[in-house]
């Protein structure tokens, strides 16, 4: 479980094969770290919240994406997590950012969930999302149906921002920044 939580935050687990810790699976890149985190997980009464907090307060989680020639020479694949890997924003964050910049984002907390239609201004966290019928904005940025699809999404070369800028909802909001129209 600790390895899966780690993978959610870093895009890759301490063990690269999360469903196979056996002889056919990869060896842990940091076995001592995995043991330490597993011990903390048990001590906390198997609290997921405590494990997320432990990882997010670590220096590794807060590290920069800056490159280091010395570290790159030793570990070009970043298996030892010496820097943060760049990752694409999720569809919900992109949608909410566009609405926020335009001044249309409904910041009211709580309440019932609503369909994420083009005219919706509710935060995406309150949106009803169907695995079988995804809205146009979320499809444009490859809305991930599960966290395990993150590697496929990272390999995707689609220009999500370009697609979203042509989305009707952006045209409707008329986003401007510093008096300039969007390109």
C-alpha positions in Angstrom: 0.0 0.0 0.0 2.8 2.4 0.8 4.3 1.8 -2.6 1.0 2.6 -4.3 0.6 5.8 -2.3 4.2 6.8 -3.2 3.4 6.1 -6.9 0.4 8.4 -6.7 2.6 11.3 -5.6 5.7 10.6 -7.8 4.3 8.9 -10.9 6.3 5.8 -10.1 6.6 3.6 -7.0 9.7 2.7 -5.0 9.1 -0.7 -6.6 8.5 -0.1 -10.3 6.1 -3.1 -10.5 3.5 -2.3 -7.8 1.5 -5.5 -8.4 4.5 -7.8 -8.3 6.9 -7.8 -5.4 8.1 -11.3 -6.2 11.1 -12.6 -8.1 9.7 -11.5 -11.4 9.1 -8.0 -10.3 11.6 -5.1 -10.1 13.8 -4.6 -7.0 13.0 -1.6 -4.9 15.1 1.5 -5.8 15.3 2.4 -2.1 14.6 -0.7 0.1 15.3 1.1 3.4 12.9 3.9 2.6 10.2 1.4 1.7 10.7 -0.5 5.0 10.7 2.8 6.9 7.5 4.0 5.4 5.8 0.6 5.8 6.8 0.7 9.5 5.3 4.2 9.9 2.2 3.0 8.1 1.7 0.2 10.6 2.5 2.6 13.6 -0.1 5.0 12.4 -2.8 2.3 12.5 -2.7 1.9 8.7 -3.8 5.6 8.3 -3.8 6.6 4.6 -4.1 10.3 5.6 -1.0 10.0 7.9 1.0 8.3 5.1 0.0 11.0 2.6 1.1 13.6 5.1 4.4 11.8 5.8 5.2 11.7 2.1 4.1 15.3 1.3 6.1 16.8 4.1 9.3 15.0 3.0 12.1 16.9 1.3 11.9 14.5 -1.6 8.3 15.5 -2.3 9.2 19.2 -2.1 12.2 18.9 -4.3 12.7 21.0 -7.4 12.6 19.7 -11.1 16.0 21.4 -11.6 18.6 19.1 -13.2 22.0 18.3 -11.7 24.7 17.1 -14.1 26.3 15.1 -11.3 23.1 13.4 -10.2 22.1 12.8 -13.8 25.4 11.0 -14.5 24.8 8.7 -11.6 21.0 8.1 -12.0 19.7 9.3 -15.4 16.3 7.6 -14.8 15.8 9.3 -11.5 15.1 6.0 -9.8 16.5 7.5 -6.5 14.1 10.5 -6.7 16.9 13.1 -6.6 14.6 15.6 -8.4 10.9 16.0 -9.0 9.7 14.7 -12.3 7.6 17.0 -14.4 4.0 15.8 -14.8 1.0 17.0 -16.7 -1.8 18.7 -14.9 -4.9 16.7 -14.5 -7.9 17.8 -16.6 -9.8 19.1 -13.5 -7.0 21.4 -12.5 -6.7 22.8 -16.1 -10.5 23.4 -16.3 -10.6 25.1 -12.9 -7.6 27.2 -13.7 -9.2 28.5 -16.9 -12.4 29.3 -15.1 -10.5 31.0 -12.2 -8.5 33.2 -14.6 -11.6 34.3 -16.4 -13.2 35.1 -13.1 -16.1 32.6 -13.7 -15.1 29.9 -11.2 -17.8 29.3 -8.5 -15.8 29.1 -5.3 -18.8 28.2 -3.1 -17.8 25.1 -1.0 -20.1 22.1 -0.6 -23.5 21.4 -2.1 -24.7 18.8 -4.5 -22.6 17.6 -7.4 -23.5 18.8 -10.9 -22.9 17.8 -14.5 -19.7 19.3 -16.0 -21.4 20.9 -19.0 -19.9 23.7 -21.0 -21.8 26.4 -19.0 -21.0 25.0 -15.6 -18.8 27.1 -13.4 -18.6 24.9 -10.4 -15.3 23.5 -9.3 -14.5 20.2 -11.0 -14.3 18.5 -7.6 -18.1 18.9 -7.4 -18.7 17.5 -10.8 -20.5 14.3 -11.7 -18.1 12.3 -13.9 -19.2 9.2 -15.7 -16.5 6.6 -16.8 -18.6 6.0 -20.0 -19.6 9.5 -21.0 -16.9 12.1 -20.3 -17.4 15.8 -21.1 -15.6 17.5 -24.0 -13.1 19.4 -21.8 -12.1 16.4 -19.9 -11.7 14.3 -23.0 -9.5 17.0 -24.6 -6.9 16.6 -21.9 -7.1 12.8 -21.6 -9.1 12.6 -18.4 -7.7 9.5 -16.6 -10.2 7.0 -15.5 -7.8 5.6 -12.9 -4.5 6.6 -11.3 -2.9 3.6 -12.9 -3.2 5.2 -16.4 -0.7 8.0 -15.3 2.2 6.5 -17.3 0.1 6.4 -20.5 -0.9 10.0 -19.9 2.7 11.0 -19.4 3.6 9.4 -22.8 0.8 11.2 -24.6 2.2 13.9 -26.8 -1.2 15.6 -27.4 -1.1 19.4 -26.8 -3.8 19.6 -24.2 -3.5 23.4 -23.8 -4.0 23.9 -27.5 -7.1 21.8 -27.6 -8.6 23.5 -24.6 -8.0 27.0 -26.0 -10.2 26.0 -28.9 -12.9 24.7 -26.6 -16.2 26.6 -26.7 -16.1 27.3 -22.9 -12.9 29.3 -23.2 -14.3 31.3 -26.1 -17.4 31.9 -24.1 -15.5 33.2 -21.0 -13.3 35.5 -23.1 -10.3 35.0 -20.9 -8.0 38.1 -20.9 -4.8 38.6 -19.0 -3.3 42.1 -18.6 -5.7 43.4 -21.1 -4.5 41.0 -23.9 -6.7 38.5 -25.6 -5.6 34.9 -25.5 -3.7 33.5 -28.5 
